[in-house]
Amino acid sequence: MVPAGALAVTAEPASAAHGSHPVTLQGHVLAGGGPIARAEVRLFAGGPRHARLLGTARSTQAGKFAIAYRPPAAGDSPLYVVADGGSGVDRRVRMVSVAGLARARPASVWVDEQSTVAGAYALARFLRGVRATGPAPGLPDAAATAANLYESRAGKVSFVLATPPNGNASEALQTFNTLANALASCTAGGGSSCGRLLAAARPRGEARPANTLAAILDVARNPSQ
């Protein structure tokens, strides 16, 4: 397993105008490439001391959701979505996707296994449970790093990760996809597959992770294992 830093490089944060008018974030929740219905979707804004819940939704039968929110006053607050469970999905399925910084007023996001790997590796130092907290510029820079792994607004691997000096020229893309496939064994399989994933991700001497997001965070924080 490669270290977390091998999966990411820094990115320039977006600089769209910030305002207090409501914005609607639309998105999709997928597992194994298929939609998850009735997933609990929460939109958070990370911050120096607290992560604030901006809104909630349930995904439709097609896996779609929409959350109306007011961007936080701090333009460098990272916005991210956490999706839990859903119809026919193991209760231990939890995924994350970093939508962008508040000043960019993100309007769309995809939540799946790849977004979860990107979010976990980018926010590994700051995410506890579902709360991303930490001072600037560390937390905003970490959130921007997620975009170098996964384009959350488009639902695909980023250009940075997919092309040289990454792409097929390094192990980063292959490792990224391997980790996403490992998550998919639970998100799209469930049952005993989830149990095996959580057991394999358990750090030595620590408790077994309770869900898929906690599992990939444990992998990111313990790369030698």
C-alpha positions as CSV (number, residue, x, y, z in Angstrom):
1,M,0.0,0.0,0.0
2,V,1.4,3.4,-0.9
3,P,1.3,6.3,1.6
4,A,-1.6,8.7,1.6
5,G,0.6,11.5,0.2
6,A,1.3,9.4,-2.9
7,L,-2.3,9.7,-4.0
8,A,-2.5,13.5,-4.0
9,V,-0.8,16.8,-5.0
10,T,-2.0,20.3,-4.1
11,A,-4.5,22.3,-6.1
12,E,-5.4,25.9,-6.4
13,P,-8.8,26.5,-4.6
14,A,-11.6,27.9,-6.7
15,S,-12.2,31.6,-6.5
16,A,-15.9,32.1,-7.5
17,A,-17.7,35.0,-5.8
18,H,-19.1,34.2,-2.4
19,G,-22.6,35.3,-1.4
20,S,-25.3,34.6,1.2
21,H,-28.1,33.7,-1.2
22,P,-29.4,30.1,-1.1
23,V,-27.7,27.5,-3.4
24,T,-29.0,24.1,-4.3
25,L,-26.6,21.2,-4.4
26,Q,-27.8,18.4,-6.6
27,G,-26.1,15.0,-6.7
28,H,-26.1,11.3,-7.2
29,V,-25.4,8.5,-4.8
30,L,-24.0,5.3,-6.4
31,A,-22.7,1.9,-5.3
32,G,-20.9,-0.3,-7.8
33,G,-22.0,2.1,-10.6
34,G,-25.7,1.7,-9.7
35,P,-28.0,4.2,-7.9
36,I,-28.7,3.9,-4.2
37,A,-32.3,4.8,-3.2
38,R,-33.3,6.3,0.1
39,A,-29.7,7.0,1.3
40,E,-29.5,9.5,4.0
41,V,-27.5,12.4,2.6
42,R,-26.0,15.2,4.7
43,L,-24.1,18.3,3.6
44,F,-21.5,19.7,6.0
45,A,-19.2,22.7,6.1
46,G,-15.9,22.0,7.8
47,G,-14.3,24.7,10.0
48,P,-11.5,25.5,12.5
49,R,-13.4,24.1,15.5
50,H,-16.7,22.8,14.3
51,A,-18.3,21.2,11.3
52,R,-21.7,22.6,10.6
53,L,-24.6,20.6,9.1
54,L,-26.0,22.7,6.2
55,G,-28.8,20.4,5.1
56,T,-30.1,16.9,4.6
57,A,-32.0,14.8,2.0
58,R,-33.0,11.3,1.0
59,S,-31.9,10.0,-2.4
60,T,-34.6,9.1,-4.9
61,Q,-35.0,5.7,-6.6
62,A,-32.6,7.0,-9.2
63,G,-30.0,7.9,-6.5
64,K,-30.6,11.6,-7.0
65,F,-30.8,14.2,-4.2
66,A,-31.0,18.0,-3.8
67,I,-30.1,20.1,-0.8
68,A,-30.8,23.8,-0.5
69,Y,-28.2,25.5,1.6
70,R,-26.6,28.9,2.4
71,P,-22.9,29.0,1.8
72,P,-21.1,29.7,5.1
73,A,-19.5,33.2,5.6
74,A,-16.0,31.7,5.5
75,G,-15.3,31.3,1.8
76,D,-12.5,28.7,2.5
77,S,-14.8,26.3,4.4
78,P,-14.8,23.0,2.6
79,L,-18.2,21.6,1.7
80,Y,-18.6,17.8,1.7
81,V,-21.5,15.3,1.5
82,V,-21.9,12.1,3.6
83,A,-24.2,9.4,2.4
84,D,-25.4,6.6,4.7
85,G,-27.1,3.3,3.9
86,G,-30.1,3.1,1.6
87,S,-32.5,0.6,0.2
88,G,-30.9,-2.8,-0.2
89,V,-27.6,-1.5,1.0
90,D,-25.7,-2.8,4.1
91,R,-26.2,-0.5,7.1
92,R,-22.4,-0.2,7.4
93,V,-22.1,1.6,4.0
94,R,-21.0,5.3,4.5
95,M,-19.5,7.3,1.7
96,V,-18.2,10.8,1.4
97,S,-17.6,13.3,-1.4
98,V,-15.8,16.7,-1.2
99,A,-17.9,19.1,-3.2
100,G,-15.5,22.1,-3.0
101,L,-14.9,25.3,-1.1
102,A,-17.8,27.5,0.0
103,R,-16.8,30.4,-2.2
104,A,-17.1,28.2,-5.3
105,R,-20.8,27.6,-4.5
106,P,-20.7,24.0,-5.7
107,A,-24.0,23.0,-7.4
108,S,-23.4,19.3,-8.2
109,V,-21.6,16.4,-6.6
110,W,-21.3,12.6,-7.1
111,V,-21.0,10.3,-4.1
112,D,-19.5,6.8,-4.7
113,E,-16.5,4.6,-3.9
114,Q,-14.0,6.7,-5.8
115,S,-15.2,9.9,-4.2
116,T,-14.9,8.2,-0.8
117,V,-11.3,7.2,-1.4
118,A,-10.5,10.7,-2.5
119,G,-12.2,12.3,0.4
120,A,-10.7,10.0,3.0
121,Y,-7.2,10.4,1.8
122,A,-7.5,14.2,1.4
123,L,-9.1,14.7,4.8
124,A,-7.4,11.9,6.7
125,R,-5.8,14.3,9.2
126,F,-9.0,16.3,9.8
127,L,-12.0,13.9,9.6
128,R,-13.3,12.4,12.8
129,G,-16.5,10.4,12.2
130,V,-18.3,12.8,9.9
131,R,-16.9,16.0,11.3
132,A,-14.0,17.7,9.4
133,T,-12.3,20.3,11.5
134,G,-9.0,22.0,11.5
135,P,-7.3,25.4,11.0
136,A,-6.7,27.2,7.7
137,P,-4.9,26.8,5.4
138,G,-4.5,23.1,6.3
139,L,-8.2,22.1,6.1
140,P,-9.0,24.1,2.9
141,D,-5.9,22.9,1.2
142,A,-6.7,19.3,2.1
143,A,-10.2,19.7,0.7
144,A,-8.7,21.1,-2.5
145,T,-6.4,18.1,-2.8
146,A,-9.4,15.9,-3.1
147,A,-10.1,17.5,-6.5
148,N,-6.8,16.2,-7.7
149,L,-8.0,12.7,-7.2
150,Y,-11.7,12.9,-8.1
151,E,-13.8,15.4,-10.0
152,S,-16.8,15.3,-7.7
153,R,-18.9,17.7,-9.9
154,A,-18.5,15.3,-12.9
155,G,-18.3,11.9,-11.1
156,K,-14.9,10.8,-12.6
157,V,-11.3,10.4,-11.8
158,S,-9.5,13.7,-12.1
159,F,-7.3,14.7,-15.0
160,V,-4.4,15.1,-12.6
161,L,-4.6,11.5,-11.4
162,A,-5.5,10.0,-14.8
163,T,-2.6,11.4,-16.8
164,P,1.3,11.4,-16.6
165,P,3.2,11.8,-14.4
166,N,0.4,9.8,-12.8
167,G,-2.0,7.6,-14.8
168,N,-0.2,4.5,-16.1
169,A,3.2,6.1,-15.3
170,S,2.9,5.5,-11.6
171,E,1.1,3.3,-9.0
172,A,-1.2,6.1,-7.8
173,L,-4.1,5.5,-10.2
174,Q,-4.0,1.7,-9.8
175,T,-3.9,2.0,-6.0
176,F,-6.8,4.5,-6.1
177,N,-8.9,2.2,-8.1
178,T,-7.9,-0.9,-6.0
179,L,-9.1,0.9,-2.9
180,A,-12.4,1.9,-4.6
181,N,-12.9,-1.7,-5.7
182,A,-12.3,-2.9,-2.2
183,L,-15.0,-0.5,-0.9
184,A,-17.3,-1.7,-3.7
185,S,-17.1,-5.3,-2.3
186,C,-19.2,-3.9,0.6
187,T,-21.2,-1.1,-0.9
188,A,-22.4,-3.2,-3.8
189,G,-22.1,-6.6,-2.1
190,G,-22.8,-6.3,1.6
191,G,-23.1,-9.0,4.2
192,S,-20.0,-11.1,4.6
193,S,-18.1,-8.9,2.1
194,C,-18.5,-5.9,4.4
195,G,-17.3,-7.9,7.4
196,R,-14.2,-9.0,5.5
197,L,-13.4,-5.4,4.4
198,L,-13.8,-4.0,7.9
199,A,-11.7,-6.7,9.4
200,A,-8.9,-6.2,6.9
201,A,-8.9,-2.4,7.5
202,R,-8.7,-2.7,11.2
203,P,-5.4,-1.2,12.5
204,R,-3.3,-3.4,14.8
205,G,-4.4,-2.9,18.4
206,E,-7.4,-0.8,17.6
207,A,-11.2,-1.4,17.2
208,R,-12.6,-2.6,13.9
209,P,-14.0,0.3,11.8
210,A,-17.7,0.6,12.0
211,N,-18.4,1.6,8.4
212,T,-16.8,1.9,5.0
213,L,-15.7,5.5,5.4
214,A,-14.0,4.6,8.7
215,A,-12.4,1.7,7.0
216,I,-10.8,3.7,4.2
217,L,-9.7,6.3,6.8
218,D,-7.9,3.6,8.7
219,V,-6.2,2.4,5.5
220,A,-5.1,6.0,4.7
221,R,-3.8,6.5,8.2
222,N,-2.0,3.2,8.4
223,P,-0.5,2.7,4.9
224,S,2.1,0.2,5.9
225,Q,-0.6,-2.2,7.0
